[in-house]
Amino acid sequence: MVPVSEPLPGYSPRVRGEDAAHVRNLANTGDPLPPIVVHRTTMRVVDGMHRLEAARARGDREIAVEYFDGSAQDAFLRAVRANVTHGLPLSRADREAAVKRIIESHAGLSDRAIARVAGLSPSTVAAIRRRSTDKAAQSNSRLGRDGRTRPVNAVEGRLRAGRLIAERPDASLRAIAREAKVSLGTVQDVRKRMDRGEDLVPAKFLSRQAATPRAGKPADGGETGLPALYVLRRDPSLRMSEPGRALLQWLGVCARDHEREQIVDAIPEHCLEIVLELANSCAETWTQLRHDIERRVRGSSASRGGG
């Protein structure tokens, strides 16, 4: 029991605050009020503001308390869950506002897990997430109700694994899986596809995610070049020579095409003209490199034909 003056308002998910009529109804009952839940470190009410106001209104000096130990973000999560399952129901606006706040504080929770907390459908949570994270960085994985973390997008996970394998062909598959946040089986399949020179993403994943706005783009040059780059990086004749290593570094830069937009956006305004000049110079160098390689290919083909 604690004095009714000690608990403070804090974690209520109700947009318009407490309902005065509900407080009066609770105050008019002669029964002891159930314990309220209070965040131990701040003494802010997690669940039970109506009961606290009712106790004060009828002149109670103390109220039963259960303490919550955890972060402020987890306290709000507990508040939403409690208000959805008992007491005065939350309005639709209350629950949608709560979902938006949970997405901001617990971005790793899956839409289904948040829906269960807030009493909304997973599709509604997904729509709120899209609206609230359009301009924000999004997590690459979601924590489901079963406690397991899964990639949001199977295409992105495979492409991420492919990039890591191409960059570090000697790294263990388990290390790649951990960093790419995909399963070991996925990494094994990606490497087999790279060894065979196949696309990293099976057609079934592309058809399944074609309609999603964040689906990967395995058809662009940076991604389809990953298996070829992986093969080259495993070739001792390139890895063991200085010119070969330089070539692999050049090709590795192009394999990071997926980062092009972020890189462009990060260029300061006062550096744009300089970077543009250097980009033009690099483009000329790559064009000349292509011509030189094409000349060698034609020469090699003519030599084999003439033998």
Buried (B, 14 or more C-beta within 10 A) or exposed (E): EBEBEEBBEBBBBBEEEBBEEBBEEBBEEEEEBBBBBBBBEBBBBBBBBBBBBBBBBBEBEEBBBEEBEEEBBBBBBBBBBBBBEEBBEBEEEBBBBBBBBBBEBBBEBBBBBBBBBBBBEBEBBBBBBEEBBEEEEEBBBBBBEEEEEBBBBBBBBBBBBBBBBBBEBEEEBEEBBEBBBBBEEBBBBBBEBBEEEEBBBBEEBBEEBEEEEEBBBBEEEBBBBBBBBBBBBBEEEBBEEEEBEEBBEEBBEEBEBBEEEEEEEEEEEEEEEEEEEEEEEEEEEEEEEEEEEEEEEEEEEEEEEEE
